[in-house]
Amino acid sequence: MVVKVINFYQEGCMACEEQTPILREAEKELDIKIEEIDAVKNPEYIKKYTLRVTPTTIVLDDDDVRERMEGLVHREDLKVAIQRHLPEPLTR
């Protein structure tokens, strides 16, 4: 089981800019790395993950989408969604 979190954004997106510090907090609190990909500069992901809006954050487990969050996601909601798929739930 390999859990991976990816956030898709695009330049000039206000919600994407607001999402960035929330992602950093979640990384720190959960001791994980969240990959960030510019969807416009990497259009192959738009089709692969059926991206409709930015930001979109997905949680993958062995390359299968387990969680999909479209738009701005608050820190607690993001943490809970990620924790559901981590091998050992963290209590921080």
TIMI-2910 file (N, C-alpha, C, CB; in pm, 1 decimal, decimal comma, always signed):
<rs>
+----------+----------+----------+----------+----------+----------+----------+----------+----------+----------+----------+----------+------+
!      n_x !      n_y !      n_z !     ca_x !     ca_y !     ca_z !      c_x !      c_y !      c_z !     cb_x !     cb_y !     cb_z ! resn !
+----------+----------+----------+----------+----------+----------+----------+----------+----------+----------+----------+----------+------+
!    +84,1 !   -118,1 !     +0,0 !     +0,0 !     +0,0 !     +0,0 !    +88,8 !   +124,7 !     +0,0 !    -95,7 !     -0,4 !   +122,2 !  Met !
!    +81,5 !   +200,0 !   -108,0 !   +158,8 !   +322,8 !   -119,6 !    +60,1 !   +438,6 !   -133,5 !   +258,1 !   +317,1 !   -241,3 !  Val !
!    +55,5 !   +523,4 !    -32,4 !    -34,5 !   +638,0 !    -33,8 !    +41,6 !   +759,4 !    -86,5 !    -92,7 !   +665,7 !   +108,4 !  Val !
!    -21,7 !   +827,1 !   -183,0 !    +39,0 !   +945,2 !   -244,5 !    -68,4 !  +1052,8 !   -251,7 !    +97,9 !   +913,1 !   -387,4 !  Lys !
!    -30,8 !  +1176,4 !   -220,0 !   -124,8 !  +1288,5 !   -226,2 !    -73,9 !  +1386,9 !   -330,4 !   -141,0 !  +1357,8 !    -86,2 !  Val !
!   -163,2 !  +1424,7 !   -422,6 !   -127,7 !  +1519,1 !   -528,6 !   -228,2 !  +1633,7 !   -526,9 !   -124,9 !  +1449,1 !   -668,8 !  Ile !
!   -175,6 !  +1755,2 !   -537,1 !   -260,3 !  +1873,8 !   -549,0 !   -236,8 !  +1933,0 !   -687,3 !   -229,8 !  +1978,9 !   -435,5 !  Asn !
!   -345,1 !  +1950,4 !   -762,5 !   -337,5 !  +2011,8 !   -894,6 !   -379,8 !  +2156,8 !   -883,1 !   -426,0 !  +1936,3 !   -997,4 !  Phe !
!   -301,2 !  +2245,8 !   -941,4 !   -326,0 !  +2389,1 !   -933,3 !   -300,5 !  +2451,6 !  -1069,0 !   -237,5 !  +2455,1 !   -824,9 !  Tyr !
!   -324,5 !  +2581,5 !  -1077,9 !   -283,0 !  +2657,5 !  -1195,3 !   -245,6 !  +2798,0 !  -1150,6 !   -395,5 !  +2661,1 !  -1303,7 !  Gln !
!   -153,2 !  +2857,6 !  -1222,5 !   -108,1 !  +2993,0 !  -1189,8 !   -224,4 !  +3090,5 !  -1199,8 !     +6,9 !  +3036,8 !  -1283,2 !  Glu !
!   -228,8 !  +3185,1 !  -1106,4 !   -332,5 !  +3287,6 !  -1107,5 !   -461,2 !  +3245,8 !  -1038,9 !   -362,6 !  +3326,2 !  -1247,3 !  Gly !
!   -469,2 !  +3125,2 !   -992,0 !   -588,9 !  +3073,9 !   -924,0 !   -583,0 !  +3115,6 !   -777,0 !   -599,6 !  +2917,4 !   -937,5 !  Cys !
!   -677,8 !  +3199,8 !   -736,0 !   -678,3 !  +3250,6 !   -598,1 !   -699,5 !  +3138,4 !   -496,5 !   -787,4 !  +3357,0 !   -581,2 !  Met !
!   -790,6 !  +3045,8 !   -524,5 !   -814,9 !  +2934,5 !   -432,1 !   -690,7 !  +2846,6 !   -419,7 !   -935,0 !  +2850,2 !   -479,3 !  Ala !
!   -617,1 !  +2832,9 !   -530,6 !   -493,2 !  +2754,3 !   -528,5 !   -390,8 !  +2819,9 !   -436,0 !   -435,0 !  +2739,7 !   -671,7 !  Cys !
!   -382,0 !  +2950,9 !   -443,1 !   -288,8 !  +3023,4 !   -357,3 !   -328,0 !  +3009,3 !   -210,7 !   -283,6 !  +3171,3 !   -396,8 !  Glu !
!   -456,9 !  +3008,7 !   -182,1 !   -503,5 !  +2989,3 !    -45,2 !   -479,7 !  +2846,6 !     +1,5 !   -651,3 !  +3023,7 !    -34,1 !  Glu !
!   -483,3 !  +2751,5 !    -90,0 !   -464,8 !  +2610,4 !    -54,9 !   -321,1 !  +2579,0 !    -15,7 !   -506,2 !  +2521,9 !   -171,1 !  Gln !
!   -224,7 !  +2648,2 !    -74,0 !    -83,4 !  +2616,9 !    -52,4 !    -42,1 !  +2613,2 !    +94,8 !     +0,9 !  +2717,0 !   -124,3 !  Thr !
!    -72,2 !  +2715,8 !   +177,4 !    -30,8 !  +2706,7 !   +318,0 !   -102,3 !  +2594,1 !   +392,9 !    -57,0 !  +2839,2 !   +388,2 !  Pro !
!   -222,2 !  +2560,8 !   +350,9 !   -295,4 !  +2449,9 !   +413,5 !   -225,3 !  +2318,4 !   +381,9 !   -443,2 !  +2445,9 !   +364,9 !  Ile !
!   -178,2 !  +2303,7 !   +259,3 !   -103,0 !  +2184,5 !   +220,8 !    +24,3 !  +2171,7 !   +303,3 !    -68,9 !  +2188,4 !    +71,6 !  Leu !
!    +95,7 !  +2285,3 !   +321,0 !   +219,5 !  +2282,9 !   +398,9 !   +193,1 !  +2240,4 !   +543,5 !   +286,9 !  +2420,9 !   +395,9 !  Arg !
!    +84,0 !  +2290,6 !   +602,5 !    +48,5 !  +2252,0 !   +739,9 !    +18,4 !  +2103,1 !   +747,9 !    -72,9 !  +2333,1 !   +789,6 !  Glu !
!    -56,7 !  +2052,0 !   +652,1 !    -91,0 !  +1910,0 !   +651,7 !    +33,6 !  +1823,7 !   +636,2 !   -190,5 !  +1879,3 !   +539,4 !  Ala !
!   +124,2 !  +1865,8 !   +549,6 !   +250,0 !  +1791,9 !   +532,9 !   +324,1 !  +1782,3 !   +665,5 !   +339,4 !  +1859,6 !   +426,8 !  Glu !
!   +332,7 !  +1893,9 !   +732,6 !   +406,3 !  +1899,1 !   +858,7 !   +338,4 !  +1815,0 !   +966,6 !   +419,8 !  +2043,9 !   +905,9 !  Lys !
!   +207,1 !  +1831,5 !   +980,2 !   +133,9 !  +1762,2 !  +1085,7 !   +125,8 !  +1611,6 !  +1063,1 !     -5,1 !  +1818,8 !  +1096,9 !  Glu !
!   +118,7 !  +1568,8 !   +936,4 !   +105,3 !  +1426,6 !   +905,0 !   +237,5 !  +1361,3 !   +866,6 !     +6,2 !  +1408,2 !   +793,2 !  Leu !
!   +343,0 !  +1442,3 !   +857,1 !   +474,9 !  +1393,4 !   +819,1 !   +470,0 !  +1320,5 !   +684,2 !   +530,1 !  +1300,3 !   +927,7 !  Asp !
!   +412,0 !  +1390,3 !   +585,1 !   +401,0 !  +1336,5 !   +450,5 !   +448,0 !  +1442,2 !   +351,0 !   +255,2 !  +1291,9 !   +419,8 !  Ile !
!   +456,9 !  +1404,4 !   +225,0 !   +488,4 !  +1497,8 !   +117,4 !   +368,4 !  +1503,1 !    +24,0 !   +618,8 !  +1455,5 !    +40,5 !  Lys !
!   +322,7 !  +1624,8 !     -6,4 !   +214,3 !  +1643,7 !   -101,2 !   +274,9 !  +1699,2 !   -229,5 !   +103,4 !  +1739,1 !    -44,0 !  Ile !
!   +259,4 !  +1625,4 !   -336,9 !   +312,2 !  +1667,2 !   -466,1 !   +218,5 !  +1772,0 !   -526,1 !   +328,5 !  +1545,3 !   -562,1 !  Glu !
!   +275,3 !  +1876,2 !   -583,2 !   +195,2 !  +1979,7 !   -647,0 !   +227,0 !  +1981,3 !   -796,1 !   +221,8 !  +2119,0 !   -582,8 !  Glu !
!   +121,4 !  +1979,3 !   -877,4 !   +137,5 !  +1974,6 !  -1022,2 !    +51,4 !  +2083,6 !  -1085,4 !    +99,5 !  +1834,3 !  -1078,2 !  Ile !
!   +112,6 !  +2163,2 !  -1172,8 !    +39,0 !  +2264,7 !  -1247,9 !    -37,3 !  +2191,7 !  -1358,6 !   +135,8 !  +2375,8 !  -1307,2 !  Asp !
!   -170,7 !  +2189,5 !  -1345,6 !   -254,2 !  +2114,5 !  -1439,9 !   -247,1 !  +2170,8 !  -1581,6 !   -398,2 !  +2114,3 !  -1392,7 !  Ala !
!   -231,8 !  +2302,1 !  -1594,4 !   -226,7 !  +2364,0 !  -1726,8 !    -97,1 !  +2326,3 !  -1798,7 !   -238,9 !  +2517,5 !  -1715,3 !  Val !
!    +12,4 !  +2323,1 !  -1726,2 !   +141,3 !  +2289,5 !  -1786,4 !   +160,2 !  +2139,2 !  -1804,0 !   +253,5 !  +2345,2 !  -1701,8 !  Lys !
!    +73,2 !  +2060,1 !  -1743,9 !    +80,0 !  +1914,0 !  -1752,5 !    -58,4 !  +1858,8 !  -1788,1 !   +131,0 !  +1852,6 !  -1618,1 !  Asn !
!   -107,4 !  +1889,7 !  -1908,9 !   -245,9 !  +1856,0 !  -1945,8 !   -277,9 !  +1706,4 !  -1947,2 !   -275,3 !  +1912,0 !  -2080,5 !  Pro !
!   -177,4 !  +1622,8 !  -1951,3 !   -204,9 !  +1478,4 !  -1950,4 !   -278,2 !  +1435,8 !  -1823,1 !    -74,0 !  +1399,4 !  -1963,7 !  Glu !
!   -256,8 !  +1510,6 !  -1713,5 !   -324,1 !  +1478,0 !  -1587,3 !   -471,9 !  +1518,1 !  -1589,5 !   -253,3 !  +1547,3 !  -1470,7 !  Tyr !
!   -506,8 !  +1617,0 !  -1670,8 !   -646,6 !  +1661,1 !  -1678,9 !   -734,2 !  +1544,4 !  -1723,2 !   -661,8 !  +1781,4 !  -1777,1 !  Ile !
!   -689,7 !  +1474,7 !  -1825,6 !   -765,2 !  +1359,7 !  -1875,2 !   -751,5 !  +1240,4 !  -1780,4 !   -717,5 !  +1321,0 !  -2016,4 !  Lys !
!   -631,0 !  +1213,5 !  -1736,1 !   -606,2 !  +1096,1 !  -1651,8 !   -692,7 !  +1097,4 !  -1526,1 !   -458,7 !  +1089,4 !  -1612,8 !  Lys !
!   -704,6 !  +1215,5 !  -1461,4 !   -779,6 !  +1224,5 !  -1335,9 !   -911,7 !  +1300,7 !  -1351,4 !   -694,1 !  +1291,9 !  -1229,8 !  Tyr !
!   -952,7 !  +1326,1 !  -1474,5 !  -1077,8 !  +1397,3 !  -1503,7 !  -1086,8 !  +1525,8 !  -1420,3 !  -1200,4 !  +1306,0 !  -1475,4 !  Thr !
!   -985,3 !  +1607,2 !  -1431,5 !   -981,1 !  +1732,9 !  -1355,9 !  -1078,8 !  +1832,6 !  -1416,2 !   -837,9 !  +1791,9 !  -1354,3 !  Leu !
!  -1159,6 !  +1893,2 !  -1329,1 !  -1257,6 !  +1992,1 !  -1373,7 !  -1229,7 !  +2130,6 !  -1317,4 !  -1396,8 !  +1948,5 !  -1334,1 !  Arg !
!  -1170,7 !  +2135,6 !  -1198,5 !  -1142,3 !  +2262,8 !  -1132,9 !  -1006,3 !  +2256,9 !  -1066,0 !  -1251,5 !  +2297,3 !  -1030,0 !  Val !
!   -953,5 !  +2375,2 !  -1036,8 !   -833,8 !  +2382,3 !   -953,4 !   -868,3 !  +2471,9 !   -835,5 !   -708,5 !  +2436,8 !  -1033,7 !  Thr !
!   -817,6 !  +2442,0 !   -720,0 !   -734,0 !  +2325,9 !   -689,6 !   -817,3 !  +2198,1 !   -680,7 !   -658,1 !  +2348,1 !   -558,6 !  Pro !
!   -753,8 !  +2087,8 !   -714,8 !   -808,8 !  +1954,6 !   -689,9 !   -700,1 !  +1875,5 !   -620,2 !   -856,0 !  +1883,6 !   -823,1 !  Thr !
!   -735,9 !  +1814,2 !   -508,9 !   -642,0 !  +1732,7 !   -433,0 !   -692,9 !  +1589,4 !   -435,5 !   -625,8 !  +1785,1 !   -285,8 !  Thr !
!   -604,8 !  +1497,7 !   -470,7 !   -643,2 !  +1356,6 !   -472,6 !   -549,5 !  +1276,1 !   -383,2 !   -641,3 !  +1301,0 !   -617,2 !  Ile !
!   -605,5 !  +1172,0 !   -325,1 !   -528,2 !  +1077,2 !   -245,5 !   -529,3 !   +946,6 !   -322,1 !   -586,6 !  +1059,9 !    -99,5 !  Val !
!   -410,6 !   +900,3 !   -356,2 !   -395,5 !   +775,2 !   -430,5 !   -344,5 !   +666,4 !   -337,7 !   -299,8 !   +793,1 !   -550,5 !  Leu !
!   -396,6 !   +547,3 !   -356,6 !   -347,4 !   +430,0 !   -284,7 !   -313,5 !   +328,7 !   -392,9 !   -454,0 !   +372,9 !   -179,4 !  Asp !
!   -185,1 !   +303,0 !   -411,2 !   -139,0 !   +216,0 !   -519,9 !   -196,2 !   +260,4 !   -654,6 !   -178,3 !    +70,0 !   -491,8 !  Asp !
!   -191,6 !   +390,2 !   -680,9 !   -236,3 !   +452,5 !   -805,4 !   -387,9 !   +451,4 !   -826,8 !   -171,1 !   +384,1 !   -920,0 !  Asp !
!   -465,7 !   +408,7 !   -729,3 !   -612,1 !   +416,4 !   -736,4 !   -657,9 !   +538,5 !   -657,7 !   -679,1 !   +285,7 !   -680,9 !  Asp !
!   -745,2 !   +618,9 !   -716,5 !   -796,5 !   +738,1 !   -647,8 !   -889,3 !   +694,0 !   -535,5 !   -871,2 !   +833,2 !   -747,2 !  Val !
!   -854,1 !   +730,6 !   -412,0 !   -933,8 !   +695,4 !   -294,6 !  -1011,6 !   +814,8 !   -239,9 !   -844,1 !   +638,7 !   -186,2 !  Arg !
!   -956,9 !   +934,2 !   -257,9 !  -1021,9 !  +1058,0 !   -214,6 !  -1001,3 !  +1160,6 !   -324,2 !   -965,0 !  +1109,2 !    -77,1 !  Glu !
!  -1103,7 !  +1243,7 !   -344,5 !  -1095,2 !  +1352,0 !   -442,9 !  -1161,8 !  +1473,3 !   -380,6 !  -1163,1 !  +1312,9 !   -580,5 !  Arg !
!  -1087,3 !  +1582,1 !   -369,3 !  -1139,0 !  +1704,7 !   -310,0 !  -1121,4 !  +1817,4 !   -409,6 !  -1068,0 !  +1737,4 !   -176,0 !  Met !
!  -1232,1 !  +1872,2 !   -457,3 !  -1227,7 !  +1979,1 !   -556,3 !  -1252,5 !  +2112,2 !   -488,8 !  -1330,6 !  +1955,2 !   -667,8 !  Glu !
!  -1174,0 !  +2211,9 !   -527,5 !  -1185,7 !  +2343,0 !   -466,7 !  -1102,8 !  +2351,5 !   -339,7 !  -1331,2 !  +2374,8 !   -436,8 !  Gly !
!  -1116,4 !  +2463,3 !   -271,4 !  -1041,0 !  +2487,7 !   -148,9 !  -1085,8 !  +2390,5 !    -40,1 !  -1058,8 !  +2634,1 !   -101,7 !  Leu !
!   -989,9 !  +2322,4 !    +22,1 !  -1018,8 !  +2225,8 !   +127,8 !   -956,9 !  +2277,6 !   +257,3 !   -963,8 !  +2082,9 !    +91,7 !  Val !
!  -1037,7 !  +2283,2 !   +362,1 !   -988,3 !  +2329,8 !   +491,5 !   -894,8 !  +2226,3 !   +553,6 !  -1105,8 !  +2359,6 !   +586,6 !  His !
!   -805,7 !  +2273,9 !   +637,3 !   -699,6 !  +2191,3 !   +694,0 !   -751,4 !  +2064,1 !   +761,3 !   -621,1 !  +2271,9 !   +793,4 !  Arg !
!   -850,1 !  +2075,1 !   +847,5 !   -900,0 !  +1957,4 !   +918,5 !   -961,5 !  +1856,1 !   +822,8 !  -1002,8 !  +1998,5 !  +1023,2 !  Glu !
!  -1037,4 !  +1904,5 !   +725,0 !  -1099,1 !  +1813,7 !   +626,5 !   -991,3 !  +1743,2 !   +543,9 !  -1195,8 !  +1891,8 !   +532,9 !  Asp !
!   -888,7 !  +1816,9 !   +507,5 !   -778,6 !  +1759,0 !   +430,9 !   -707,1 !  +1652,0 !   +513,4 !   -679,1 !  +1868,8 !   +387,3 !  Leu !
!   -676,3 !  +1684,9 !   +638,2 !   -607,6 !  +1589,3 !   +725,6 !   -687,9 !  +1461,2 !   +743,2 !   -580,5 !  +1652,1 !   +861,7 !  Lys !
!   -816,9 !  +1474,6 !   +769,6 !   -902,3 !  +1356,8 !   +791,1 !   -905,1 !  +1270,1 !   +665,1 !  -1046,6 !  +1399,9 !   +830,1 !  Val !
!   -918,9 !  +1332,9 !   +549,4 !   -924,1 !  +1258,2 !   +423,5 !   -794,5 !  +1182,0 !   +399,1 !   -951,8 !  +1352,8 !   +306,5 !  Ala !
!   -682,0 !  +1242,6 !   +428,9 !   -552,0 !  +1176,4 !   +409,4 !   -531,7 !  +1067,0 !   +513,4 !   -436,6 !  +1279,0 !   +417,2 !  Ile !
!   -563,3 !  +1096,9 !   +638,5 !   -541,7 !  +1000,4 !   +746,9 !   -616,1 !   +869,8 !   +724,9 !   -584,0 !  +1060,6 !   +878,6 !  Gln !
!   -731,9 !   +876,3 !   +661,7 !   -810,0 !   +754,2 !   +635,1 !   -729,9 !   +650,9 !   +556,9 !   -937,2 !   +788,7 !   +558,2 !  Arg !
!   -627,6 !   +696,3 !   +485,8 !   -555,3 !   +607,4 !   +396,1 !   -410,3 !   +583,7 !   +436,6 !   -559,2 !   +662,5 !   +258,1 !  His !
!   -368,7 !   +642,1 !   +546,6 !   -232,8 !   +618,1 !   +594,1 !   -229,1 !   +484,9 !   +668,0 !   -184,1 !   +734,0 !   +686,0 !  Leu !
!   -115,1 !   +416,1 !   +662,5 !   -104,5 !   +284,3 !   +726,8 !   -139,6 !   +287,7 !   +876,2 !    +36,6 !   +230,0 !   +709,4 !  Pro !
!    -90,9 !   +387,8 !   +946,7 !   -119,8 !   +400,6 !  +1089,0 !   -176,0 !   +539,3 !  +1112,1 !     +7,3 !   +375,6 !  +1176,6 !  Glu !
!   -301,4 !   +548,2 !  +1159,5 !   -357,2 !   +681,5 !  +1186,0 !   -271,7 !   +758,0 !  +1285,7 !   -500,8 !   +670,2 !  +1238,4 !  Pro !
!   -246,2 !   +883,7 !  +1252,0 !   -168,2 !   +969,5 !  +1339,7 !   -262,5 !  +1049,8 !  +1428,3 !    -76,0 !  +1063,3 !  +1257,9 !  Leu !
!   -223,2 !  +1067,6 !  +1550,8 !   -305,3 !  +1148,3 !  +1642,2 !   -224,8 !  +1269,4 !  +1685,3 !   -351,3 !  +1065,1 !  +1766,7 !  Thr !
!   -242,5 !  +1375,5 !  +1611,1 !   -172,2 !  +1500,8 !  +1642,8 !   -273,7 !  +1610,0 !  +1653,4 !    -64,9 !  +1536,0 !  +1536,2 !  Arg !
+----------+----------+----------+----------+----------+----------+----------+----------+----------+----------+----------+----------+------+
</rs>
